[in-house]
């Protein structure tokens, strides 16, 4: 599936970490520093399981910590909970997110302490 023409600009505006190889997008992620929230971490389906997600996540954690974020929060899909736990995130609660198309997605709110209080 092709990304919209404005997608690259959106990633730049968000300060995203983008991982690509020979022009192929492998994955990307970005953090909302002001809110202390990991907003997105996506890996192309054919790139899953190769360590790219961990590589991007570690860079995002470094960016957040460098910006003074004390605690980083995220909302994880159920299939990614173990991945985030492996990065040191702790489960806060199970939640439900309503997709704009009208269906509900089960999610898990998670946090990770970055800088000691």
N, C-alpha and C positions, 0 to 999 in steps of 0.2 A: 504494500500500500504506500503510495507516494504521500509525502508530507506537504502541507500547504506551503505556498511560496513564502509566506511570512514566518514560517516555523524557525528558521535560522535566526531571524531578528528577535523573535520571542525568547529564544534560548540566550541570546546575548544580553537582552534586557534583564533577564532573571539572574545573570551571572552564573549560568549553568556550567557544570563540568561535562564536557562532551568527549566521548571516546570513539575514535573512528580508526579504520585501517584501510588504506588505499581507496579513500573516498566513500567507504561503506560505514554507515552509522552503526556502531556496536551497542551504544547505550548512552544515557545522559541522566543527570540529576541536578537538582538545585535546592538551596536552603533559603528560607526567609529568615535572614539574620535578625531583623527587628522583632519578629514573633518567636524566634527560637524554635522554628519548625522545619523539619525536613519535608519539603513539599512534594518532591517527585524523585523517583529513582526507577528508571525503565531500562530494560535490556532487550535488545532485539531477540525474538524467539530462537533464531538460529545461533545466537551467541550465548545462550543460557548455559550455566554449568561450567563456564571456562574461567571463572574468577574475575570477570569484568565488573560485575555488580559490587563485589568487595572492593575492588580497586577504586571505583567511583565513590562508594560510600566512605572509604577511608579518607579520600581527598575532601569530601564534603565535611566530614567530622573535623579535619584539620582546619578548614576554612572557618567553620563555626567557632571553634575554640580560639583561633587566632583573632577573631572579631570580638572575643569576650563573652560569648554565649556560655552561660553556666550549665544550663540543662537543655538538651535538644529533645523535642517531642516529634512524634510522627503517628500517622494512622496507617496501619498495615493491613493489607489483604490477608486472609487466613493462610494462603499458601506461602507467604513470605515471613511469617512470625518466627520460624526457626532461624532463618537467615539473619534477621535483626537481633535475635537473642545471641547469635554467634558473634555479633559486633558489640555486645554488652548492653543492649537495650532490655529493659524490664517491662513486663506487661502491667498496665494500669487498670484497664477494663475492656470488656468487649462492648462494641458499639455497633450501630447500624447507620449506614450512609445511604441517603436516598439519591439515586442517580436522576439527573434531569429528565431522563426518558420515563421515569415513574416507577422503577423497580428498586428494591432495597438490596444493599450489599453488606454482608456481615464484615466487620472490621475489628481490629484490636488497637486500642490506643497504647502507645509505648513511650518510654522516656529513657534517656541516658544522661547521667551526670558527667559533665565535661570538665568543669573547673570547680574545685572545692570552694565552699562558701567561706 
